[in-house]
């Protein structure tokens, strides 16, 4: 059976000095698993992906391995590789780790962020508002990451986002599915976080991000009813 991977809208960057071919393949597949273009149970073939992307099998194999380490795909020797279901346990573990890291980060951010940093974050939220108006879920999701990434970077804690990104993939799969009804709420919570930071109120910022991240529990409960087939 043919795999469900399609690369019609993808081409490798000409300058691979900053991002390797493996990185590009990994990023593409990662995004398609998160946004459920590749749904749980979807079949992937090293050979077909390599052919469609015009590369050798080795970088595809390396990208597959990285995805399997995240629990996104199951590599089965002599059989098709498949996209795994969303693991509720993995989602809640990611939430626990992310909440601990980002709450600590915001306490630092409340002291360190400059007016220029806060204005830059405002611009990210303005772009998110536009994404909501245009029903651009992929754009909204990317800007969501940008907002949280920039909070860490502006606080001088880049390593926090590196740790968060390594663990949040399963959480992202569930969150992406919720954007059809939850984007407005997520945006409003981002505003609360930024408003607290402008007031240099670390306690309020931590409370706001705790509320923001804890919504994942309600998202899981709703998805269990609306789309039970995406869970393992």
C-alpha positions, 0 to 999 in steps of 0.5 A, spaced: 500 500 500 502 506 498 504 511 503 500 517 505 506 522 505 506 527 500 511 532 498 508 536 493 508 543 496 515 542 499 522 543 496 529 542 499 533 549 501 538 551 496 543 553 502 544 547 507 549 550 511 545 552 516 539 546 516 541 539 514 537 535 509 535 531 515 533 537 519 529 539 513 525 532 512 524 532 520 521 539 520 516 537 515 514 530 518 514 533 525 509 539 522 505 534 518 504 529 524 502 535 529 497 538 524 495 531 523 496 532 515 499 525 517 494 522 522 495 516 527 495 510 523 498 513 517 503 509 513 510 512 511 515 509 507 523 511 507 523 509 499 517 513 497 519 519 502 526 519 499 523 519 492 518 524 492 523 529 496 529 527 491 534 525 496 537 519 498 534 514 503 539 516 509 537 522 511 530 520 511 532 514 515 535 519 520 529 523 520 525 517 521 529 515 527 528 522 530 521 522 530 521 515 533 525 517 539 519 522 540 514 517 539 511 520 533 512 514 529 513 506 530 518 503 525 517 496 524 522 492 520 520 489 514 513 493 514 511 500 513 512 505 518 506 508 522 504 514 525 502 513 532 496 515 536 496 521 541 498 518 547 494 522 553 500 520 558 505 523 554 501 529 553 500 530 560 508 529 562 509 534 557 504 539 560 508 537 567 515 539 564 512 545 560 509 548 566 514 547 571 519 550 566 515 556 563 513 558 570 520 559 572 522 563 566 516 568 567 518 570 573 525 571 570 522 575 564 518 579 569 524 582 571 528 582 565 524 584 559 525 591 556 519 595 553 522 593 546 521 586 548 514 587 550 513 591 544 516 585 540 511 580 543 505 585 542 507 585 534 506 577 535 500 577 538 497 582 533 499 577 528 496 572 531 489 576 531 490 576 524 491 569 523 484 568 527 481 573 523 483 569 516 482 562 520 489 560 519 490 555 524 497 553 521 499 560 522 496 561 529 500 555 531 506 557 529 505 564 532 503 561 538 510 557 538 514 564 537 510 567 543 513 562 547 520 562 544 521 569 544 519 570 552 524 565 553 529 568 549 528 575 551 529 573 558 536 570 556 533 563 557 534 560 550 535 553 553 528 553 556 525 553 550 530 548 547 527 543 553 520 545 552 520 543 544 524 537 545 518 535 550 511 538 547 510 535 541 505 530 543 501 536 547 502 540 540 498 534 537 492 535 541 492 543 542 492 543 534 486 539 534 483 544 539 484 550 534 478 550 531 474 552 537 480 554 542 484 559 538 480 565 541 481 563 548 489 561 547 489 568 544 486 572 550 490 568 555 497 570 551 494 577 552 493 576 560 500 574 560 503 580 556 499 585 560 502 582 567 509 582 564 508 589 562 506 591 570 512 587 572 507 582 576 511 576 576 505 572 580 500 574 575 504 572 569 505 565 572 498 565 574 496 566 567 501 561 564 498 556 569 491 557 566 493 557 559 497 551 559 492 547 564 487 548 558 490 541 555 486 537 560 480 540 558 482 539 551 484 532 552 477 530 555 473 534 549 477 530 544 476 523 547 469 525 545 469 528 539 475 524 536 477 518 540 480 515 534 486 519 534 488 516 541 492 510 543 
